[in-house]
């Protein structure tokens, strides 16, 4: 039975890795198009206050003209003002209060020592008047219904029959008591006071406001309002070419678009719409792939980085789809500027701008006022990219967010003035979604950290953390191999200054320089910068073994940095800082002392690869120059200059710089910087007399 190799999936990945990117591309297109809204796109773009530049637009069907939002709001307000509050006539109140009056009457009468002879007569008179009051009705006035007047009209619901009434036609508890005071007849004032006191405690409203029923009527009234005013007949010209789009024409066009989109939802062929979306989205994603192939081959070849880019595109367009389906008040709530921020920090400016434009172009097909949308998002995205050159401080994201908000504000005011021509007509509340969008764009910071961890990408923020000399690994290097640590610091200064001048990632170079010799921690005493005595441990070893110990620091450095989870972009500096050069001291010593023996040159040669970028090339030169400069017994301007020239020319002769894109002009600049800095390090003074 055949044995399954545990690493067979890795073999398959390596075999088909070049095809995986195309599978990811197809999946990206399918996921985006499957979730995008499936309805034909309205073909015309229009704005209020502009001239209609298209051909005459003739209505292909009859449709109603929709009212504007202000008109609907006015109609709603008027309709609600005409809805009277509903009060229910509660019969049970009279029964309950009459019963309570009867129960308390005898006790009250007796406690006040009143004559028993006229008791029933006074009682019957009070009950009759109480019944009269309750039949007319006692209302509890509501402040919100009174508005600016004491009395108001209402609908009185009695026995399921509604009739219009006014609060002045019924009693309140106060007016009912006054009615008793004025009309209750009693010769004895003490009797009258007793009756009035008893009646006052039994005057309760029996006309009760029914808030729930009133709301039902209000909602019904609002829902029954017409949302249209007038009709456009089939064959009628909606707008002619060259016509000014005023409020009336704009509303006709808006109504036509909504009716058209509603009809095409049920009439249009969704399969053909889907096919059209596949063509458009596929074309845009293909443009992205072509851009990467032509200008960023490193990303195109790296499936992890490509997956990240496609994931960002897909996520943003799915967020747009979600917002459309939820019918958010404004699609500007979506933080589209988060895309250029993330891509700019993780990759570069060109890719960030290119990707942002492609996302906005796709989104423009599915949003209202697409030209306006594209203008807003394109300009804001460009500002986002320009405002983050290098993310080295946390406050840069806040500064960038303020610049983006400023870009949105300028665009918002400009578009509003173009449309309205009046500052007083600008609806400032419509700017709030942009503020919310900018706040959401600050989520870029935690997302960048997550993407770094998941996809193995190194941002400037991560490099800053790595270049902190209090980093655990660097502290360990400083403790175990202090000479190597000092050498690394000097190399970092040389390389950083050179790459900054010729153009490149200075932070990456500094990080690579600080860690390039970290493998020397295993056997620090075998490296001359860490030796404190004249005796060297190499004196007792064969030259081949000594060479292998020296070469091993590259392998060990890769092992240590991977254990500490350093990014591959930093580990590349460890691989390449010696290229595939020989350990010449031990090689020449072997040839000199054992001329009769066969020599395998590979034993004395570093494994490589040679530097493949400006940054790794500069580090190789800085490392060699700094190490060689320590051998100068009496460093002066001439000896330092000769040393730098000799080292760099030797690297060129050994073809160590063939794969990195350093030009001859770059090399001359590097030489000048190295000479200047080394003279400063060794405190070399210029001989002015000699120069004169």
Secondary structure as a PSIPRED ss2 file (coil, helix, strand):
# PSIPRED VFORMAT (PSIPRED V4.0)

   1 X C   1.000  0.000  0.000
   2 X C   1.000  0.000  0.000
   3 X C   1.000  0.000  0.000
   4 X C   1.000  0.000  0.000
   5 X C   1.000  0.000  0.000
   6 X C   1.000  0.000  0.000
   7 X C   1.000  0.000  0.000
   8 X H   0.000  1.000  0.000
   9 X H   0.000  1.000  0.000
  10 X H   0.000  1.000  0.000
  11 X H   0.000  1.000  0.000
  12 X H   0.000  1.000  0.000
  13 X H   0.000  1.000  0.000
  14 X H   0.000  1.000  0.000
  15 X H   0.000  1.000  0.000
  16 X H   0.000  1.000  0.000
  17 X H   0.000  1.000  0.000
  18 X H   0.000  1.000  0.000
  19 X H   0.000  1.000  0.000
  20 X H   0.000  1.000  0.000
  21 X H   0.000  1.000  0.000
  22 X H   0.000  1.000  0.000
  23 X H   0.000  1.000  0.000
  24 X H   0.000  1.000  0.000
  25 X H   0.000  1.000  0.000
  26 X H   0.000  1.000  0.000
  27 X H   0.000  1.000  0.000
  28 X H   0.000  1.000  0.000
  29 X H   0.000  1.000  0.000
  30 X H   0.000  1.000  0.000
  31 X H   0.000  1.000  0.000
  32 X H   0.000  1.000  0.000
  33 X H   0.000  1.000  0.000
  34 X H   0.000  1.000  0.000
  35 X H   0.000  1.000  0.000
  36 X C   1.000  0.000  0.000
  37 X C   1.000  0.000  0.000
  38 X C   1.000  0.000  0.000
  39 X C   1.000  0.000  0.000
  40 X C   1.000  0.000  0.000
  41 X C   1.000  0.000  0.000
  42 X C   1.000  0.000  0.000
  43 X C   1.000  0.000  0.000
  44 X C   1.000  0.000  0.000
  45 X C   1.000  0.000  0.000
  46 X C   1.000  0.000  0.000
  47 X C   1.000  0.000  0.000
  48 X C   1.000  0.000  0.000
  49 X C   1.000  0.000  0.000
  50 X C   1.000  0.000  0.000
  51 X E   0.000  0.000  1.000
  52 X C   1.000  0.000  0.000
  53 X C   1.000  0.000  0.000
  54 X C   1.000  0.000  0.000
  55 X C   1.000  0.000  0.000
  56 X C   1.000  0.000  0.000
  57 X E   0.000  0.000  1.000
  58 X E   0.000  0.000  1.000
  59 X C   1.000  0.000  0.000
  60 X C   1.000  0.000  0.000
  61 X C   1.000  0.000  0.000
  62 X C   1.000  0.000  0.000
  63 X E   0.000  0.000  1.000
  64 X E   0.000  0.000  1.000
  65 X E   0.000  0.000  1.000
  66 X E   0.000  0.000  1.000
  67 X C   1.000  0.000  0.000
  68 X C   1.000  0.000  0.000
  69 X H   0.000  1.000  0.000
  70 X H   0.000  1.000  0.000
  71 X H   0.000  1.000  0.000
  72 X H   0.000  1.000  0.000
  73 X H   0.000  1.000  0.000
  74 X H   0.000  1.000  0.000
  75 X H   0.000  1.000  0.000
  76 X H   0.000  1.000  0.000
  77 X H   0.000  1.000  0.000
  78 X H   0.000  1.000  0.000
  79 X H   0.000  1.000  0.000
  80 X H   0.000  1.000  0.000
  81 X H   0.000  1.000  0.000
  82 X H   0.000  1.000  0.000
  83 X C   1.000  0.000  0.000
  84 X C   1.000  0.000  0.000
  85 X C   1.000  0.000  0.000
  86 X E   0.000  0.000  1.000
  87 X E   0.000  0.000  1.000
  88 X E   0.000  0.000  1.000
  89 X E   0.000  0.000  1.000
  90 X C   1.000  0.000  0.000
  91 X H   0.000  1.000  0.000
  92 X H   0.000  1.000  0.000
  93 X H   0.000  1.000  0.000
  94 X H   0.000  1.000  0.000
  95 X H   0.000  1.000  0.000
  96 X H   0.000  1.000  0.000
  97 X H   0.000  1.000  0.000
  98 X H   0.000  1.000  0.000
  99 X H   0.000  1.000  0.000
 100 X H   0.000  1.000  0.000
 101 X H   0.000  1.000  0.000
 102 X H   0.000  1.000  0.000
 103 X H   0.000  1.000  0.000
 104 X H   0.000  1.000  0.000
 105 X H   0.000  1.000  0.000
 106 X H   0.000  1.000  0.000
 107 X H   0.000  1.000  0.000
 108 X H   0.000  1.000  0.000
 109 X H   0.000  1.000  0.000
 110 X H   0.000  1.000  0.000
 111 X H   0.000  1.000  0.000
 112 X C   1.000  0.000  0.000
 113 X C   1.000  0.000  0.000
 114 X C   1.000  0.000  0.000
 115 X C   1.000  0.000  0.000
 116 X C   1.000  0.000  0.000
 117 X C   1.000  0.000  0.000
 118 X C   1.000  0.000  0.000
 119 X H   0.000  1.000  0.000
 120 X H   0.000  1.000  0.000
 121 X H   0.000  1.000  0.000
 122 X H   0.000  1.000  0.000
 123 X H   0.000  1.000  0.000
 124 X H   0.000  1.000  0.000
 125 X H   0.000  1.000  0.000
 126 X H   0.000  1.000  0.000
 127 X H   0.000  1.000  0.000
 128 X H   0.000  1.000  0.000
 129 X H   0.000  1.000  0.000
 130 X H   0.000  1.000  0.000
 131 X H   0.000  1.000  0.000
 132 X H   0.000  1.000  0.000
 133 X H   0.000  1.000  0.000
 134 X H   0.000  1.000  0.000
 135 X H   0.000  1.000  0.000
 136 X H   0.000  1.000  0.000
 137 X C   1.000  0.000  0.000
 138 X E   0.000  0.000  1.000
 139 X E   0.000  0.000  1.000
 140 X C   1.000  0.000  0.000
 141 X C   1.000  0.000  0.000
 142 X C   1.000  0.000  0.000
 143 X H   0.000  1.000  0.000
 144 X H   0.000  1.000  0.000
 145 X H   0.000  1.000  0.000
 146 X H   0.000  1.000  0.000
 147 X C   1.000  0.000  0.000
 148 X C   1.000  0.000  0.000
 149 X C   1.000  0.000  0.000
 150 X C   1.000  0.000  0.000
 151 X C   1.000  0.000  0.000
 152 X C   1.000  0.000  0.000
 153 X E   0.000  0.000  1.000
 154 X E   0.000  0.000  1.000
 155 X E   0.000  0.000  1.000
 156 X E   0.000  0.000  1.000
 157 X E   0.000  0.000  1.000
 158 X E   0.000  0.000  1.000
 159 X C   1.000  0.000  0.000
 160 X C   1.000  0.000  0.000
 161 X E   0.000  0.000  1.000
 162 X E   0.000  0.000  1.000
 163 X E   0.000  0.000  1.000
 164 X E   0.000  0.000  1.000
 165 X E   0.000  0.000  1.000
 166 X E   0.000  0.000  1.000
 167 X H   0.000  1.000  0.000
 168 X H   0.000  1.000  0.000
 169 X H   0.000  1.000  0.000
 170 X C   1.000  0.000  0.000
 171 X E   0.000  0.000  1.000
 172 X C   1.000  0.000  0.000
 173 X H   0.000  1.000  0.000
 174 X H   0.000  1.000  0.000
 175 X H   0.000  1.000  0.000
 176 X H   0.000  1.000  0.000
 177 X H   0.000  1.000  0.000
 178 X H   0.000  1.000  0.000
 179 X H   0.000  1.000  0.000
 180 X H   0.000  1.000  0.000
 181 X H   0.000  1.000  0.000
 182 X H   0.000  1.000  0.000
 183 X H   0.000  1.000  0.000
 184 X C   1.000  0.000  0.000
 185 X C   1.000  0.000  0.000
 186 X C   1.000  0.000  0.000
 187 X C   1.000  0.000  0.000
 188 X C   1.000  0.000  0.000
 189 X H   0.000  1.000  0.000
 190 X H   0.000  1.000  0.000
 191 X H   0.000  1.000  0.000
 192 X H   0.000  1.000  0.000
 193 X H   0.000  1.000  0.000
 194 X H   0.000  1.000  0.000
 195 X H   0.000  1.000  0.000
 196 X H   0.000  1.000  0.000
 197 X H   0.000  1.000  0.000
 198 X H   0.000  1.000  0.000
 199 X H   0.000  1.000  0.000
 200 X H   0.000  1.000  0.000
 201 X C   1.000  0.000  0.000
 202 X C   1.000  0.000  0.000
 203 X C   1.000  0.000  0.000
 204 X C   1.000  0.000  0.000
 205 X C   1.000  0.000  0.000
 206 X C   1.000  0.000  0.000
 207 X E   0.000  0.000  1.000
 208 X E   0.000  0.000  1.000
 209 X E   0.000  0.000  1.000
 210 X C   1.000  0.000  0.000
 211 X H   0.000  1.000  0.000
 212 X H   0.000  1.000  0.000
 213 X H   0.000  1.000  0.000
 214 X H   0.000  1.000  0.000
 215 X H   0.000  1.000  0.000
 216 X H   0.000  1.000  0.000
 217 X H   0.000  1.000  0.000
 218 X H   0.000  1.000  0.000
 219 X H   0.000  1.000  0.000
 220 X H   0.000  1.000  0.000
 221 X H   0.000  1.000  0.000
 222 X H   0.000  1.000  0.000
 223 X H   0.000  1.000  0.000
 224 X C   1.000  0.000  0.000
 225 X C   1.000  0.000  0.000
 226 X C   1.000  0.000  0.000
 227 X C   1.000  0.000  0.000
 228 X E   0.000  0.000  1.000
 229 X E   0.000  0.000  1.000
 230 X E   0.000  0.000  1.000
 231 X E   0.000  0.000  1.000
 232 X E   0.000  0.000  1.000
 233 X C   1.000  0.000  0.000
 234 X C   1.000  0.000  0.000
 235 X C   1.000  0.000  0.000
 236 X C   1.000  0.000  0.000
 237 X E   0.000  0.000  1.000
 238 X E   0.000  0.000  1.000
 239 X E   0.000  0.000  1.000
 240 X C   1.000  0.000  0.000
 241 X C   1.000  0.000  0.000
 242 X C   1.000  0.000  0.000
 243 X C   1.000  0.000  0.000
 244 X E   0.000  0.000  1.000
 245 X C   1.000  0.000  0.000
 246 X C   1.000  0.000  0.000
 247 X H   0.000  1.000  0.000
 248 X H   0.000  1.000  0.000
 249 X H   0.000  1.000  0.000
 250 X H   0.000  1.000  0.000
 251 X H   0.000  1.000  0.000
 252 X H   0.000  1.000  0.000
 253 X H   0.000  1.000  0.000
 254 X H   0.000  1.000  0.000
 255 X H   0.000  1.000  0.000
 256 X H   0.000  1.000  0.000
 257 X H   0.000  1.000  0.000
 258 X H   0.000  1.000  0.000
 259 X H   0.000  1.000  0.000
 260 X H   0.000  1.000  0.000
 261 X H   0.000  1.000  0.000
 262 X H   0.000  1.000  0.000
 263 X H   0.000  1.000  0.000
 264 X H   0.000  1.000  0.000
 265 X H   0.000  1.000  0.000
 266 X H   0.000  1.000  0.000
 267 X H   0.000  1.000  0.000
 268 X C   1.000  0.000  0.000
 269 X C   1.000  0.000  0.000
 270 X H   0.000  1.000  0.000
 271 X H   0.000  1.000  0.000
 272 X H   0.000  1.000  0.000
 273 X H   0.000  1.000  0.000
 274 X H   0.000  1.000  0.000
 275 X H   0.000  1.000  0.000
 276 X H   0.000  1.000  0.000
 277 X H   0.000  1.000  0.000
 278 X H   0.000  1.000  0.000
 279 X H   0.000  1.000  0.000
 280 X H   0.000  1.000  0.000
 281 X H   0.000  1.000  0.000
 282 X H   0.000  1.000  0.000
 283 X H   0.000  1.000  0.000
 284 X H   0.000  1.000  0.000
 285 X H   0.000  1.000  0.000
 286 X H   0.000  1.000  0.000
 287 X H   0.000  1.000  0.000
 288 X H   0.000  1.000  0.000
 289 X H   0.000  1.000  0.000
 290 X H   0.000  1.000  0.000
 291 X H   0.000  1.000  0.000
 292 X H   0.000  1.000  0.000
 293 X H   0.000  1.000  0.000
 294 X H   0.000  1.000  0.000
 295 X H   0.000  1.000  0.000
 296 X C   1.000  0.000  0.000
 297 X H   0.000  1.000  0.000
 298 X H   0.000  1.000  0.000
 299 X H   0.000  1.000  0.000
 300 X H   0.000  1.000  0.000
 301 X H   0.000  1.000  0.000
 302 X C   1.000  0.000  0.000
 303 X H   0.000  1.000  0.000
 304 X H   0.000  1.000  0.000
 305 X H   0.000  1.000  0.000
 306 X H   0.000  1.000  0.000
 307 X H   0.000  1.000  0.000
 308 X H   0.000  1.000  0.000
 309 X H   0.000  1.000  0.000
 310 X H   0.000  1.000  0.000
 311 X H   0.000  1.000  0.000
 312 X H   0.000  1.000  0.000
 313 X H   0.000  1.000  0.000
 314 X H   0.000  1.000  0.000
 315 X H   0.000  1.000  0.000
 316 X H   0.000  1.000  0.000
 317 X H   0.000  1.000  0.000
 318 X H   0.000  1.000  0.000
 319 X H   0.000  1.000  0.000
 320 X H   0.000  1.000  0.000
 321 X H   0.000  1.000  0.000
 322 X H   0.000  1.000  0.000
 323 X H   0.000  1.000  0.000
 324 X H   0.000  1.000  0.000
 325 X H   0.000  1.000  0.000
 326 X H   0.000  1.000  0.000
 327 X C   1.000  0.000  0.000
 328 X C   1.000  0.000  0.000
 329 X C   1.000  0.000  0.000
 330 X C   1.000  0.000  0.000
 331 X H   0.000  1.000  0.000
 332 X H   0.000  1.000  0.000
 333 X H   0.000  1.000  0.000
 334 X C   1.000  0.000  0.000
 335 X C   1.000  0.000  0.000
 336 X C   1.000  0.000  0.000
 337 X H   0.000  1.000  0.000
 338 X H   0.000  1.000  0.000
 339 X H   0.000  1.000  0.000
 340 X H   0.000  1.000  0.000
 341 X H   0.000  1.000  0.000
 342 X H   0.000  1.000  0.000
 343 X H   0.000  1.000  0.000
 344 X H   0.000  1.000  0.000
 345 X H   0.000  1.000  0.000
 346 X H   0.000  1.000  0.000
 347 X C   1.000  0.000  0.000
 348 X C   1.000  0.000  0.000
 349 X H   0.000  1.000  0.000
 350 X H   0.000  1.000  0.000
 351 X H   0.000  1.000  0.000
 352 X H   0.000  1.000  0.000
 353 X H   0.000  1.000  0.000
 354 X H   0.000  1.000  0.000
 355 X H   0.000  1.000  0.000
 356 X H   0.000  1.000  0.000
 357 X H   0.000  1.000  0.000
 358 X H   0.000  1.000  0.000
 359 X H   0.000  1.000  0.000
 360 X H   0.000  1.000  0.000
 361 X H   0.000  1.000  0.000
 362 X H   0.000  1.000  0.000
 363 X H   0.000  1.000  0.000
 364 X C   1.000  0.000  0.000
 365 X C   1.000  0.000  0.000
 366 X C   1.000  0.000  0.000
 367 X C   1.000  0.000  0.000
 368 X C   1.000  0.000  0.000
 369 X C   1.000  0.000  0.000
 370 X H   0.000  1.000  0.000
 371 X H   0.000  1.000  0.000
 372 X H   0.000  1.000  0.000
 373 X H   0.000  1.000  0.000
 374 X H   0.000  1.000  0.000
 375 X H   0.000  1.000  0.000
 376 X H   0.000  1.000  0.000
 377 X H   0.000  1.000  0.000
 378 X H   0.000  1.000  0.000
 379 X H   0.000  1.000  0.000
 380 X H   0.000  1.000  0.000
 381 X H   0.000  1.000  0.000
 382 X H   0.000  1.000  0.000
 383 X H   0.000  1.000  0.000
 384 X H   0.000  1.000  0.000
 385 X H   0.000  1.000  0.000
 386 X H   0.000  1.000  0.000
 387 X H   0.000  1.000  0.000
 388 X C   1.000  0.000  0.000
 389 X C   1.000  0.000  0.000
 390 X C   1.000  0.000  0.000
 391 X C   1.000  0.000  0.000
 392 X C   1.000  0.000  0.000
 393 X C   1.000  0.000  0.000
 394 X C   1.000  0.000  0.000
 395 X H   0.000  1.000  0.000
 396 X H   0.000  1.000  0.000
 397 X H   0.000  1.000  0.000
 398 X H   0.000  1.000  0.000
 399 X H   0.000  1.000  0.000
 400 X H   0.000  1.000  0.000
 401 X H   0.000  1.000  0.000
 402 X H   0.000  1.000  0.000
 403 X H   0.000  1.000  0.000
 404 X H   0.000  1.000  0.000
 405 X H   0.000  1.000  0.000
 406 X H   0.000  1.000  0.000
 407 X H   0.000  1.000  0.000
 408 X H   0.000  1.000  0.000
 409 X H   0.000  1.000  0.000
 410 X H   0.000  1.000  0.000
 411 X H   0.000  1.000  0.000
 412 X H   0.000  1.000  0.000
 413 X H   0.000  1.000  0.000
 414 X H   0.000  1.000  0.000
 415 X H   0.000  1.000  0.000
 416 X H   0.000  1.000  0.000
 417 X H   0.000  1.000  0.000
 418 X H   0.000  1.000  0.000
 419 X H   0.000  1.000  0.000
 420 X H   0.000  1.000  0.000
 421 X C   1.000  0.000  0.000
 422 X C   1.000  0.000  0.000
 423 X H   0.000  1.000  0.000
 424 X H   0.000  1.000  0.000
 425 X H   0.000  1.000  0.000
 426 X C   1.000  0.000  0.000
 427 X C   1.000  0.000  0.000
 428 X H   0.000  1.000  0.000
 429 X H   0.000  1.000  0.000
 430 X H   0.000  1.000  0.000
 431 X H   0.000  1.000  0.000
 432 X H   0.000  1.000  0.000
 433 X H   0.000  1.000  0.000
 434 X H   0.000  1.000  0.000
 435 X H   0.000  1.000  0.000
 436 X H   0.000  1.000  0.000
 437 X H   0.000  1.000  0.000
 438 X H   0.000  1.000  0.000
 439 X H   0.000  1.000  0.000
 440 X H   0.000  1.000  0.000
 441 X H   0.000  1.000  0.000
 442 X C   1.000  0.000  0.000
 443 X C   1.000  0.000  0.000
 444 X H   0.000  1.000  0.000
 445 X H   0.000  1.000  0.000
 446 X H   0.000  1.000  0.000
 447 X H   0.000  1.000  0.000
 448 X H   0.000  1.000  0.000
 449 X H   0.000  1.000  0.000
 450 X H   0.000  1.000  0.000
 451 X H   0.000  1.000  0.000
 452 X H   0.000  1.000  0.000
 453 X H   0.000  1.000  0.000
 454 X H   0.000  1.000  0.000
 455 X H   0.000  1.000  0.000
 456 X C   1.000  0.000  0.000
 457 X C   1.000  0.000  0.000
 458 X C   1.000  0.000  0.000
 459 X C   1.000  0.000  0.000
 460 X H   0.000  1.000  0.000
 461 X H   0.000  1.000  0.000
 462 X H   0.000  1.000  0.000
 463 X H   0.000  1.000  0.000
 464 X H   0.000  1.000  0.000
 465 X H   0.000  1.000  0.000
 466 X H   0.000  1.000  0.000
 467 X C   1.000  0.000  0.000
 468 X C   1.000  0.000  0.000
 469 X C   1.000  0.000  0.000
 470 X C   1.000  0.000  0.000
 471 X C   1.000  0.000  0.000
 472 X H   0.000  1.000  0.000
 473 X H   0.000  1.000  0.000
 474 X H   0.000  1.000  0.000
 475 X H   0.000  1.000  0.000
 476 X H   0.000  1.000  0.000
 477 X H   0.000  1.000  0.000
 478 X H   0.000  1.000  0.000
 479 X H   0.000  1.000  0.000
 480 X H   0.000  1.000  0.000
 481 X C   1.000  0.000  0.000
 482 X H   0.000  1.000  0.000
 483 X H   0.000  1.000  0.000
 484 X H   0.000  1.000  0.000
 485 X H   0.000  1.000  0.000
 486 X H   0.000  1.000  0.000
 487 X H   0.000  1.000  0.000
 488 X H   0.000  1.000  0.000
 489 X H   0.000  1.000  0.000
 490 X H   0.000  1.000  0.000
 491 X H   0.000  1.000  0.000
 492 X H   0.000  1.000  0.000
 493 X H   0.000  1.000  0.000
 494 X H   0.000  1.000  0.000
 495 X H   0.000  1.000  0.000
 496 X H   0.000  1.000  0.000
 497 X H   0.000  1.000  0.000
 498 X H   0.000  1.000  0.000
 499 X H   0.000  1.000  0.000
 500 X H   0.000  1.000  0.000
 501 X H   0.000  1.000  0.000
 502 X H   0.000  1.000  0.000
 503 X C   1.000  0.000  0.000
 504 X C   1.000  0.000  0.000
 505 X C   1.000  0.000  0.000
 506 X H   0.000  1.000  0.000
 507 X H   0.000  1.000  0.000
 508 X H   0.000  1.000  0.000
 509 X H   0.000  1.000  0.000
 510 X H   0.000  1.000  0.000
 511 X H   0.000  1.000  0.000
 512 X H   0.000  1.000  0.000
 513 X H   0.000  1.000  0.000
 514 X H   0.000  1.000  0.000
 515 X H   0.000  1.000  0.000
 516 X C   1.000  0.000  0.000
 517 X C   1.000  0.000  0.000
 518 X H   0.000  1.000  0.000
 519 X H   0.000  1.000  0.000
 520 X H   0.000  1.000  0.000
 521 X H   0.000  1.000  0.000
 522 X C   1.000  0.000  0.000
 523 X C   1.000  0.000  0.000
 524 X H   0.000  1.000  0.000
 525 X H   0.000  1.000  0.000
 526 X H   0.000  1.000  0.000
 527 X C   1.000  0.000  0.000
 528 X H   0.000  1.000  0.000
 529 X H   0.000  1.000  0.000
 530 X H   0.000  1.000  0.000
 531 X C   1.000  0.000  0.000
 532 X C   1.000  0.000  0.000
 533 X C   1.000  0.000  0.000
 534 X C   1.000  0.000  0.000
 535 X C   1.000  0.000  0.000
 536 X C   1.000  0.000  0.000
 537 X H   0.000  1.000  0.000
 538 X H   0.000  1.000  0.000
 539 X H   0.000  1.000  0.000
 540 X H   0.000  1.000  0.000
 541 X C   1.000  0.000  0.000
 542 X C   1.000  0.000  0.000
 543 X H   0.000  1.000  0.000
 544 X H   0.000  1.000  0.000
 545 X H   0.000  1.000  0.000
 546 X H   0.000  1.000  0.000
 547 X H   0.000  1.000  0.000
 548 X H   0.000  1.000  0.000
 549 X H   0.000  1.000  0.000
 550 X H   0.000  1.000  0.000
 551 X H   0.000  1.000  0.000
 552 X H   0.000  1.000  0.000
 553 X H   0.000  1.000  0.000
 554 X H   0.000  1.000  0.000
 555 X H   0.000  1.000  0.000
 556 X H   0.000  1.000  0.000
 557 X H   0.000  1.000  0.000
 558 X H   0.000  1.000  0.000
 559 X H   0.000  1.000  0.000
 560 X H   0.000  1.000  0.000
 561 X H   0.000  1.000  0.000
 562 X H   0.000  1.000  0.000
 563 X H   0.000  1.000  0.000
 564 X C   1.000  0.000  0.000
 565 X C   1.000  0.000  0.000
 566 X C   1.000  0.000  0.000
 567 X C   1.000  0.000  0.000
 568 X H   0.000  1.000  0.000
 569 X H   0.000  1.000  0.000
 570 X H   0.000  1.000  0.000
 571 X H   0.000  1.000  0.000
 572 X H   0.000  1.000  0.000
 573 X H   0.000  1.000  0.000
 574 X H   0.000  1.000  0.000
 575 X H   0.000  1.000  0.000
 576 X H   0.000  1.000  0.000
 577 X C   1.000  0.000  0.000
 578 X C   1.000  0.000  0.000
 579 X C   1.000  0.000  0.000
 580 X C   1.000  0.000  0.000
 581 X C   1.000  0.000  0.000
 582 X E   0.000  0.000  1.000
 583 X C   1.000  0.000  0.000
 584 X H   0.000  1.000  0.000
 585 X H   0.000  1.000  0.000
 586 X H   0.000  1.000  0.000
 587 X H   0.000  1.000  0.000
 588 X H   0.000  1.000  0.000
 589 X H   0.000  1.000  0.000
 590 X H   0.000  1.000  0.000
 591 X H   0.000  1.000  0.000
 592 X H   0.000  1.000  0.000
 593 X H   0.000  1.000  0.000
 594 X C   1.000  0.000  0.000
 595 X C   1.000  0.000  0.000
 596 X C   1.000  0.000  0.000
 597 X C   1.000  0.000  0.000
 598 X C   1.000  0.000  0.000
 599 X C   1.000  0.000  0.000
 600 X C   1.000  0.000  0.000
 601 X H   0.000  1.000  0.000
 602 X H   0.000  1.000  0.000
 603 X H   0.000  1.000  0.000
 604 X H   0.000  1.000  0.000
 605 X E   0.000  0.000  1.000
 606 X C   1.000  0.000  0.000
 607 X C   1.000  0.000  0.000
 608 X C   1.000  0.000  0.000
 609 X C   1.000  0.000  0.000
 610 X C   1.000  0.000  0.000
 611 X C   1.000  0.000  0.000
 612 X C   1.000  0.000  0.000
 613 X C   1.000  0.000  0.000
 614 X H   0.000  1.000  0.000
 615 X H   0.000  1.000  0.000
 616 X H   0.000  1.000  0.000
 617 X H   0.000  1.000  0.000
 618 X H   0.000  1.000  0.000
 619 X H   0.000  1.000  0.000
 620 X H   0.000  1.000  0.000
 621 X H   0.000  1.000  0.000
 622 X H   0.000  1.000  0.000
 623 X H   0.000  1.000  0.000
 624 X H   0.000  1.000  0.000
 625 X H   0.000  1.000  0.000
 626 X H   0.000  1.000  0.000
 627 X H   0.000  1.000  0.000
 628 X H   0.000  1.000  0.000
 629 X H   0.000  1.000  0.000
 630 X C   1.000  0.000  0.000
 631 X C   1.000  0.000  0.000
 632 X C   1.000  0.000  0.000
 633 X C   1.000  0.000  0.000
 634 X C   1.000  0.000  0.000
 635 X C   1.000  0.000  0.000
 636 X C   1.000  0.000  0.000
 637 X H   0.000  1.000  0.000
 638 X H   0.000  1.000  0.000
 639 X H   0.000  1.000  0.000
 640 X H   0.000  1.000  0.000
 641 X H   0.000  1.000  0.000
 642 X H   0.000  1.000  0.000
 643 X H   0.000  1.000  0.000
 644 X H   0.000  1.000  0.000
 645 X H   0.000  1.000  0.000
 646 X H   0.000  1.000  0.000
 647 X H   0.000  1.000  0.000
 648 X H   0.000  1.000  0.000
 649 X H   0.000  1.000  0.000
 650 X H   0.000  1.000  0.000
 651 X H   0.000  1.000  0.000
 652 X H   0.000  1.000  0.000
 653 X H   0.000  1.000  0.000
 654 X C   1.000  0.000  0.000
 655 X C   1.000  0.000  0.000
 656 X C   1.000  0.000  0.000
 657 X C   1.000  0.000  0.000
 658 X C   1.000  0.000  0.000
 659 X C   1.000  0.000  0.000
 660 X C   1.000  0.000  0.000
 661 X C   1.000  0.000  0.000
 662 X C   1.000  0.000  0.000
 663 X C   1.000  0.000  0.000
 664 X H   0.000  1.000  0.000
 665 X H   0.000  1.000  0.000
 666 X H   0.000  1.000  0.000
 667 X H   0.000  1.000  0.000
 668 X H   0.000  1.000  0.000
 669 X H   0.000  1.000  0.000
 670 X H   0.000  1.000  0.000
 671 X H   0.000  1.000  0.000
 672 X H   0.000  1.000  0.000
 673 X H   0.000  1.000  0.000
 674 X H   0.000  1.000  0.000
 675 X H   0.000  1.000  0.000
 676 X H   0.000  1.000  0.000
 677 X H   0.000  1.000  0.000
 678 X H   0.000  1.000  0.000
 679 X H   0.000  1.000  0.000
 680 X H   0.000  1.000  0.000
 681 X H   0.000  1.000  0.000
 682 X C   1.000  0.000  0.000
 683 X C   1.000  0.000  0.000
 684 X C   1.000  0.000  0.000
 685 X C   1.000  0.000  0.000
 686 X C   1.000  0.000  0.000
 687 X C   1.000  0.000  0.000
 688 X H   0.000  1.000  0.000
 689 X H   0.000  1.000  0.000
 690 X H   0.000  1.000  0.000
 691 X H   0.000  1.000  0.000
 692 X C   1.000  0.000  0.000
